[in-house]
Amino acid sequence: MKPEELELLKRHFPETAVTMVGEMFTQRHFKLYFKRPRSSKLGDFRPPRTKNGICTITLNMDLNPYQMLITYVHEVAHYDVYQQYGSKKVSPHGSEWQQQFAALLQPFMTQTVFPDDVLEALLNHLQHIKASSTADLNLQRVLHQYDKNPTNTTTVESLPEGTRFKTKNGLVFQKGEKQRTRYKCYCETNGRWYFVAALAEVQVV
């Protein structure tokens, strides 16, 4: 990797994981971008738009190092499944993705990479892998303790239904019904519906 790329990884990932994160990137062929916070997701994988295009992985730049690493591995697992199955019909978070996610995460599952409490929560998470780490509220509560700027802000799950709130990116929502571990919320800013994580930190309007 280029020196500037390595420095970028050091700013976002646990120091002891940077080498493996870099190797995971150089062994594959995708573009990696760090994006401004998005209330509906922590990261995503996008297949190429054209025949000779390149896959893209994006990650929210405000994630703490441990959340960043888990999200990165999550999206790289999507990349690997796409490379293996292409456009064939496989469930986005089905057995193929679950097996690859667990396999990719395994080398990082040490006390030199994760604190004990995160490691324990991750081990439990891998017993029943969910579509997103945000769907595992126990894991999320542990990870939030390591946020870069911990605050006593309000979470979506603590608000009564119908409450208006604003997310970090400035969008204004109205809280709707709970859908498993997320809430279906109406965005007054653009007139669209979003599924917002239960533990998303927001400001009441």
For each residue, the residues with C-beta under 8 A, 3 or more apart:
1: 5 6 9 22 25 26
2: 5 6
3: 6 7
4: 7 8
5: 1 2 8 9 22
6: 1 2 3 9 10 18 22
7: 3 4 10 11
8: 4 5 11 12 34
9: 1 5 6 12 13 18 21 22
10: 6 7 13 15 18
11: 7 8
12: 8 9 34 59 61 63 65 68
13: 9 10 17 18 21 65 68 69 72
14: 17 18 65 66 69 113 114
15: 10 18
16: 112 113
17: 13 14 20 21 65 69 108 113
18: 6 9 10 13 14 15 21 22
19: 22 23
20: 17 23 24 107 108
21: 9 13 17 18 24 25 69 72
22: 1 5 6 9 18 19 25 26
23: 19 20 26 27
24: 20 21 27 28 72 73 76 104
25: 1 21 22 28 30 32
26: 1 22 23
27: 23 24
28: 24 25 76 79 80 83
29: 54 55
30: 25 54 55 56 57 79
31: 54 55 56 57
32: 25 56 57 58 59
33: 56 57 58 59
34: 8 12 58 59 60 61
35: 38 58 59 60 61
36: 60 61 62 169
37: 60 61 62 167 168 169
38: 35 41 42 60 169
39: 167 168 169 171 173 194 196 197 200 202
40: 194 195 196 197
41: 38 44 60 132
42: 38 59 60 63 67 71 132 133 134
43: 57 58 59 60 71 72 74 75
44: 41 57 58 75
45: 55 56 57 75 78 79 82
46: 49 55 56 57 58
47: 55 82
48: 51 52 53 54 55
49: 46 53
50: 53
51: 48
52: 48
53: 48 49 50
54: 29 30 31 48
55: 29 30 31 45 46 47 48 79 82
56: 30 31 32 33 45 46
57: 30 31 32 33 43 44 45 46 72 75 76 79
58: 32 33 34 35 43 44 46 75
59: 12 32 33 34 35 42 43 63 68 71 72 75
60: 34 35 36 37 38 41 42 43 63 71
61: 12 34 35 36 37
62: 36 37 148 168
63: 12 42 59 60 67 68 71
64: 67 68 143 146 147 148
65: 12 13 14 17 68 69 146
66: 14 69 70 114 115 118 143 146
67: 42 63 64 70 71 133 143 146
68: 12 13 59 63 64 65 71 72
69: 13 14 17 21 65 66 72 73 108 113
70: 66 67 73 74 105 122 133 143
71: 42 43 59 60 63 67 68 74 75 133
72: 13 21 24 43 57 59 68 69 75 76
73: 24 69 70 76 77 101 104 105 108
74: 43 70 71 77 78 101 132 133
75: 43 44 45 57 58 59 71 72 78 79
76: 24 28 57 72 73 79 80 104
77: 73 74 80 81 97 100 101 104
78: 45 74 75 81 82 92 97
79: 28 30 45 55 57 75 76 82 83
80: 28 76 77 83 84 100 104
81: 77 78 84 85 90 96 97 100
82: 45 47 55 78 79 85 86
83: 28 79 80 86
84: 80 81 96
85: 81 82 88 90 96
86: 82 83
87:
88: 85
89:
90: 81 85 94 96 97
91: 94 95 96 97
92: 78 97 131
93: 97 98 129 130 131 132
94: 90 91 97 98
95: 91 98 99
96: 81 84 85 90 91 99 100
97: 77 78 81 90 91 92 93 94 100 101
98: 93 94 95 101 102 129
99: 95 96 102 103
100: 77 80 81 96 97 103 104
101: 73 74 77 97 98 104 105 129
102: 98 99 105 106 126 129
103: 99 100 106
104: 24 73 76 77 80 100 101 107
105: 70 73 101 102 108 109 122 126
106: 102 103 109
107: 20 104
108: 17 20 69 73 105 113 114
109: 105 106 113 114 119 122 123
110: 113 114 119
111: 114 115 116 119
112: 16
113: 14 16 17 69 108 109 110
114: 14 66 108 109 110 111 118 119 122
115: 66 111 118 119 146
116: 111 119 120
117: 120 121 142 145
118: 66 114 115 121 122 139 142 143 146
119: 109 110 111 114 115 116 122 123
120: 116 117 123 124
121: 117 118 124 125 136 138 139 142 143
122: 70 105 109 114 118 119 125 126 139
123: 109 119 120 126 127
124: 120 121 127 128 138 139
125: 121 122 128 129 130 133 136 139
126: 102 105 122 123 129
127: 123 124
128: 124 125
129: 93 98 101 102 125 126
130: 93 125 133 135 136 181
131: 92 93 135
132: 41 42 74 93 135
133: 42 67 70 71 74 125 130 136 139 140 143
134: 42 140 181 182 197 198 199
135: 130 131 132 180 181 182
136: 121 125 130 133 139 140 181
137: 140 141 181 198 199
138: 121 124 141 142
139: 118 121 122 124 125 133 136 142 143
140: 133 134 136 137 143 144 197 198 199
141: 137 138 144 145 199
142: 117 118 121 138 139 145
143: 64 66 67 70 118 121 133 139 140 146 147
144: 140 141 147 150 199
145: 117 141 142 150
146: 64 65 66 67 115 118 143
147: 64 143 144 150
148: 62 64
149:
150: 144 145 147
151: 201
152:
153: 201 202 203
154: 158 159 165 201 202 203 204
155: 158 159 198 199 200 201 202
156: 159 165 175 183 185 196 197 198 199 200 202
157: 183 198 199
158: 154 155
159: 154 155 156 163 165 175 202 204
160: 163 175
161: 175 176 177
162: 174 175
163: 159 160 174 175 204
164: 172 173 174 175 188 204 205
165: 154 156 159 172 173 175 202 203 204 205
166: 170 171 172 173 202 203 204 205
167: 37 39 170 171 173 196 200 202
168: 37 39 62 201 202
169: 36 37 38 39
170: 166 167 189
171: 39 166 167 187 189 190
172: 164 165 166 187 188 189 205
173: 39 164 165 166 167 185 186 187 188 194 196 202
174: 162 163 164 185 186 188
175: 156 159 160 161 162 163 164 165 183 185 196
176: 161 183 184 185 186 193
177: 161 183 184
178: 182 183 184 198
179: 182 183 184 195
180: 135
181: 130 134 135 136 137 197 198
182: 134 135 178 179 195 196 197 198
183: 156 157 175 176 177 178 179 195 196 198
184: 176 177 178 179 193 194 195
185: 156 173 174 175 176 193 194 195 196
186: 173 174 176 192 193
187: 171 172 173 190 191 192 193 194
188: 164 172 173 174 191
189: 170 171 172
190: 171 187
191: 187 188
192: 186 187
193: 176 184 185 186 187
194: 39 40 173 184 185 187
195: 40 179 182 183 184 185
196: 39 40 156 167 173 175 182 183 185 200
197: 39 40 134 140 156 181 182 200
198: 134 137 140 155 156 157 178 181 182 183
199: 134 137 140 141 144 155 156 157
200: 39 155 156 167 196 197
201: 151 153 154 155 168
202: 39 153 154 155 156 159 165 166 167 168 173
203: 153 154 165 166
204: 154 159 163 164 165 166
205: 164 165 166 172
